Amino acid sequence: MQVLKVKNIFLAFSLFCIGTSCAGPGLQSPPQSALQQKEEHSTETLPPTEETSIFRQEGFASWYGPGFYGRKTASGTRFKKDAFTCAHLKLPFGTRLKVTNLSNGKSVDVVVNDRGPYVSPRILDVSYVAARELGLLKSGVARVALVERPKEFSQLQRSPPIREIP
């Protein structure tokens, strides 16, 4: 009889605890200052805002070594070291990005055609020619800022070279 009484008390107490936790005020947003502080120190993906709807991200980029030349990328195309392409873990293939090296201010436009990098904390792998333009061949890795280019933007289709008139 005593054991049954203890079980009933335990059961009643458990149901009370479950009931009061479900009846709480619910999840609340953290104070605005905490959100601002998180954004200031984050190197993760910055979600698009309703005003801009453009992808932005900061982190570290590296470049593909010679062992990848000619191999198939995740999109099915062959990797070319002289093409302005890159690998990103999540962005859709065909996304155009402006990549800026934050240490020297140099920037280049690239197209996502592969997945990677798989080395933390890197967010992007760029081709040899893009790495050369960004000035990260010697260092191998640099802190960069990514900004998505609108679909209609195409600086990658460069104008023909200027010819001298005889």
N, C-alpha and C positions, 0 to 999 in steps of 0.2 A: 504494500500500500504506500509506504514511504517513497519508494522508487518511482511509482506512478505519479505521485504528487510533484516530485522534483522534475520529471520529464515534462509535466504540464506547465510548470512554472518556466522552464527553459524554453518551451515552445511558445508560450505567451510572450516572453521577453523578446525572442527572435522575431516574431511577427510584429511586435511593437517597433523594434528597431528598423525593420524593413519598411514598415508603413511610414515612419517619420522621415526616413531618408528619401522616399518617393514624393513626399508632400512638401519638400523644401522649395525655396524660391527658384530653383532651376539654375542653369548655367548663366553666368553674367560675363560680359566683356571685361577684360582688364582695364584699369584706368588708362586714359589717353596717354599719359606720360610714359607708361610702361610700353605701349605700342610704339611710340616715337623712339624710345630708347632701343627697342629691338631692331627697328628699321635702320638706325644709325650704325649699328655694329654688325649687321647681317651681310654676309657675302653670298647668300643664297639667291635664288631667283626672285626678282621683284615682280609681283604680278601686275598685269596691265591694269591701268585705272580706266574708269569709264571715259575720262577726258581724252586719254591718249590711245588706249587699246593697242599699245606697242610693247613688245617684249623687251625687257632690259635685264641685264645680269652682269655682275662683276665677279671675278675670280681669277684663276691662273690658267694660262694656255701654254701648250707645248706644240711641237711640230712632229710630223711623221718622219721617221728615219728611212733610209734607203731600202730597208727590208720590206717595205709596204708597196714600193713602186710596181705598178702593173697588176697588183692583186685586186680581186673583186671587193668592192665596198658593200656595205649592208643594203644599199639601194640597188645593187646589181651592176653598177657601172665600174669600169676599171679605174683604179687610182692613178692619177697623173700628177707628178710633182710640179708641173708647170701650169696647173689649173688652179684658179682661186677657189678652192673648196675647203671644207672643214668637216669635222665629226663632232656631233653634240649628242648627249644621251637621250634627250626628250623631244627636241624640236622636229617638226615634220620635214621630210626630205623636200628640197626645193626652197626652203626658207632662206631669204637673203639677209645677211647680217653685216653691219658695220662693226669691225673689231678695232678697238683703239688700245695701243700699248700705253698704259698709264705712266710708265717711267720716262718715256720720251715723246709722247703725244702723237706718234705716227699711227695712221689708220689705214685700213684696207677693207674692201668689200668682198665677202665670200658667200658661197652657197653651201648649205648643209646637204651632204650626200652620203654620210656614213654615221655610224654610232660609235660613241666613245667620248672622251677617254675613260678608261677604267682604272685610273690611278687617282686616288683622292689626294688633294682637294682640287684637282684640275677640272675645268668645265668645258674645255675646247681643245681639239687637236687641229692644227692648220697644216696646209700643204707647204712644201719647201718654198715655193715662190711667195706665198703669203707671209711666211716666217721671215723671209729676206726683206720684204717691204716693211714689216713691223719692226725689224731690227732685233729679232730674238734668236738668230742662228747660233751665235756664240754662247749665250746664256742658256739656251734650250727651253727655258720657262720664263714667263713674264706675267705680271698682273695686268689684266685686260678688262675693258668694259665692252659689253655686247649690246647693240641696239638693232632691233629688227627693222629692216627696210620695207617700205610698202611694196606690194606686188608689182605695181607699175614702174617702180624705180629700177633702172638697169644701167648702172655705171659699168657693169661688167662687160657690156657690149661696147667696147671702146671704139672711138672714131678711128678711121684709117689714119695712118701716119701722114704728116705734112710732107709734101714733096716739093723739092726746089724747082722753081721755074727756070728753064734754060735760058 
